[in-house]
Amino acid sequence: MIAKLKRREFITLVGGTAAWPLAASAQQPAMPVIGFLGSSTPVDRAHYLTAFRQGLREAGYVEGQNVAIEYRWAQDQAERLPDLAGDLVRRQVTAIAAHDTTSSVVAKAATTTIPIVFASGGDPVKLGLAASLNRPGGNVTGVTFIVAELGAKQLGLLHELQPGAVRIGVLVDPNFALTQSFVSDVQAAALSIGDQIEVLDAPTGRDIDTAFARLAQKPIDALLVGPGPLLDNRRIQLATLAAYHRLPAIYPLRVFAEAGGLMSYGTSITDAYRHAGIYTGRILKGEKAADLPVLQSTKFEFVINLNTARAFGLTFPPGLLAIVDEVIE
């Protein structure tokens, strides 16, 4: 009897020991999931995604190892964003990374509980994303960078390159949230230096072709391209059309100069997205969005493409060359 009892005890002990690893495994915390919301496409935003993932790594998270990312791209169709944001909310992701201004506003409207980290141009307070920069409150924080306020600076650089250029075409996406502010800034700057502005709307890629056809029929001396995801994604098309029409142009981001555009001046967006990745990692570790002050990206880049300049027969004056951050040859 005693032997049988001991045998039962032994079997129970062995069975219990075998169950320990399973119980321990079941208690492991689930991998956090980031919902990544963007209004464009992953191909067009690959360089920003790389910067975002770098920031996550700096915060201790590597996609596929200790964090998962659910991507939702609107494919340049902003009307799809509310449904995409709603899907992320229903899936109860741990945090949402909003890829641009429009996505940030839509994400905030979709949830008041899931933490949101944005990377956005414009004033987040005016956009309703944060109560203040130091204490954003609510469930939203992130990184902001200057976009609309750079129109005057860009026009000045274009004027310095082409002092005789007084008739300037300004190509913008009317659906971008900051376009009106950008146009107002450029118009005020043009008035002060005596330039004439021709604003052309391009809400789609097809409209870009139409806009350049209109520019070809007008006595336009140079071109200023406005900010916004749609125009960013069409940078090769824009650079190609500007070269075809031999129209000196300045663009808002370095990726335009890398794509063959003559020159660009704007915020380093990759730096902003790296910081957004760091912030997202900090939230995954338990920090609250309400307690993380909105960061202001202050790194700017002036980039020129010398190959394009030579093709145009242009020479950059010494004054411009002295302040260039990067020359593409």
Secondary structure, 3 states (H helix, E strand, C coil): CHHHHHHHHHHHHHHHHHHHHHHHHHCCCCCCEEEEEECCCCCCCHHHHHHHHHHHHHCCCCECCCEEEEEEECCCCHHHHHHHHHHHHHCCCCEEEECCHHHHHHHHHHCCCCCEEEEEECCCCCCCCCCCCCCCCCCEEEEEECCHHHHHHHHHHHHHHCCCCCEEEEEECCCCCCHHHHHHHHHHHHHHHCCEEEEEECCCHHHHHHHHHHHHCCCCCEEEECCCHHHHHCHHHHHHHHHHCCCCEEECCHHHHHCCCCEEEEECHHHHHHHHHHHHHHHHCCCCHHHCCCEEECCEEEEEEHHHHHHHCCCCCHHHHCCCCEEEC
